[in-house]
Amino acid sequence: MKMNDLELYFYHNDHRLIDKWSHYFEIYDQYFNKFRTKEIVLLEIGVFQGGSLQMWKHYFGSNSKIYGIDINPNCKNLEEDNIEIFIGSQSDRSFLKKIKQQIPQVDILIDDGGHTMSQQIITFKELFDHIKETGIYLCEDLHTSYQIIYGGGYRRNGTFIEYSKNFIDHLHGHYSEQSSLKTNSFTKSVKSIHYYDSIIVIEKAPWVEPQRSTIGETCITDYYQKPQGVKKIKWDLKKSLLLRINKILRLFKIKGFIWK
Ligand SMILES: C[S@@+](CC[C@H](N)C(=O)[O-])C[C@H]1O[C@@H](n2cnc3c(N)ncnc32)[C@H](O)[C@@H]1O
């Protein structure tokens, strides 16, 4: 199979050490390729020996601006032309807030840092709004969501995978009929979410309200069956509303309307 440019670079690398899983290169190239001709801003969390930052610089060309973040102060020595490195922790919200003041909005963010649950979630919460409106947020090594040592565990509360499952709901916030799910900034800025083995890619794009159209000639009589269970769903919604009202009434000790 023909190798893409990133694989060619990686497998022939005699510059600084790079630490990547081999199946990541196809995914990177699929989403990053379109940025290659542009003056892009890339931020990678997790510098290690500096090899991946050099790889991005080579892939995106000399017009790109590459930023790295690492907790290891020695990483500062790996700076070079167009590669700037900030020292601090990705789980330190005030540090990340300062970064946003120091670097322009980014086209591509890669989270390849410490891979613990809180690090991944805090980084997303703090930096997602610093991605350009057509940019990409990529978090890798998601398998740590299944590894106890990183705070992971299957369906365990607080893992990045469990946290990211909410993204699917927010993507559809516009269609929600319940106040617990509303259109929010995620709904209005995300075009797509892609899951791979150990990688999530979130593509941003300016939101356009979805339009449904029926175009063409009617040829047959409709035979449309209502989806099963519509009545039950409506009843469930009513029931949850009544339960909430009931709770408020109880809270204020108002008698006379206690519905069971
Ligand atoms: C997997 S390595 C990065 C590999 C590198 N991106 C590459 O492809 O060669 C992880 C790096 O994350 C850094 N790291 C660990 N915890 C961190 C934290 N809380 N904040 C920032 N960086 C952290 C480590 O010092 C280490 O250099």
The ligand as an ORCA input file, in Angstrom:
! r2SCAN-3c Opt
* xyz 0 1
  C       2.985     10.687     24.342
  S       4.125     11.947     24.740
  C       3.951     13.037     23.376
  C       4.466     12.470     22.114
  C       4.676     13.433     21.003
  N       3.490     14.194     20.686
  C       5.120     12.660     19.798
  O       4.264     12.356     18.954
  O       6.295     12.347     19.699
  C       3.321     12.733     26.053
  C       3.926     14.030     26.527
  O       2.963     14.665     27.346
  C       3.614     15.352     28.380
  N       2.675     15.547     29.490
  C       2.310     14.685     30.476
  N       1.457     15.263     31.317
  C       1.244     16.523     30.871
  C       0.454     17.617     31.326
  N      -0.291     17.524     32.411
  N       0.472     18.751     30.601
  C       1.238     18.868     29.498
  N       2.014     17.870     29.023
  C       2.013     16.704     29.691
  C       4.783     14.450     28.742
  O       5.813     15.216     29.370
  C       5.183     13.896     27.374
  O       6.225     14.662     26.811
*
